Amino acid sequence: MAMKTLKKLDVMSVAKIYSVVMAIFGLIAGIFISLFGATAGALFGSVMAGVGIGISAIIVAVIVYAVAGFITGGLIAIIYNFVAKKIGGIKFDLK
């Protein structure tokens, strides 16, 4: 079978996918941050503050990672399209 070439990426498609993937990473990071916040809160006598920081960390991390992922994914697609037009795209085989 002949090799195929990926000549162009749909910018919006890449941005949306990258946004969701990064939001998942943000959720994981937020969970770790919340664990540290709860632990710190327990150590300093304010468990509820630690829990509040933890919940906020999860929400903020997911949103920040998703927005950053959307912007980064779009930029990656734009740059890929420019480079692929100049030197050719990625070659792959569909077996």
N, C-alpha and C positions, 0 to 999 in steps of 0.2 A: 504494500500500500504506500502511496506517495505521502511525503511529509506535507503537513499543512503549515501555514504561517499566520500567526496572530498579528494582524496588521493594525487594528484599531480597537480601543476599549471604549465602551459607553461610559462617559464620565459620571453620570448620575448613578448608574448601576454600581460602579466600583465604589463611589462615595457612600451609598447606602449600605452595601455589604460591609465595608471597612468600618462604618459607624457602628453597626450591630456587633461585629467582632470586638471592637474596642470597648463597647459598653459592657460586654461580658467580662473583659479584663478589668474594667472599672469596678464591676461588682465584686470580683475577687479581691482587688486592692482595697475596696471599701470595707470588706469583711475583715481583712487583716488590720486595717486602721481602727476599725471599731473594737476589735479585740484588745489592741493596745490602749485605746481610750478607756475601755471598761476596766482594764487592769490598773491603769494609772488612777482612775477615779476611785477604785477600791483601795488602792494604796494610800491615797490622800484623804480618805474619809467621805467622799462624795460619789457614791455609786450611781445615783440618778444623773449627775452631771456627766459621768463617764458613759452611761447608756445613751444620753441625749447626743453627746459628741459622736458616739458610734453610729447611731441611726442617721445623723446628719452626714457623716463621712460616707456612708454607703450611698445615700441619695446624690450628694454632690459629686462623688467620684464617678458614678454611672453617667451623670449628665455631662461632666467635663470630658471624660474619655470619649463619649459618643460624639460630642461636638468636634473635638479634636480629630477623631477618627474620620468624620465626614469631610472635614476640610482637607486632611492629609490624603484621604482616598481620592478625592477629586483632583488634588494637585498631582498625585502619582499618575493618575490616568491621563491628565493633560500632558505631563512630561513624557510619559510613555508614547502617546500618540505623536508627539513632535519628533522624538528620537526614532520611532519606528518608521516614520515617513522619510527620514533622512538616511538611515542605514539598514532598514529592514526590521521586521518583527521577530518574535520568538518562534522558532520552528518546533513543531511537535507532531507526534504520530498518534492517530486515533485507532488503537488496536482493541 
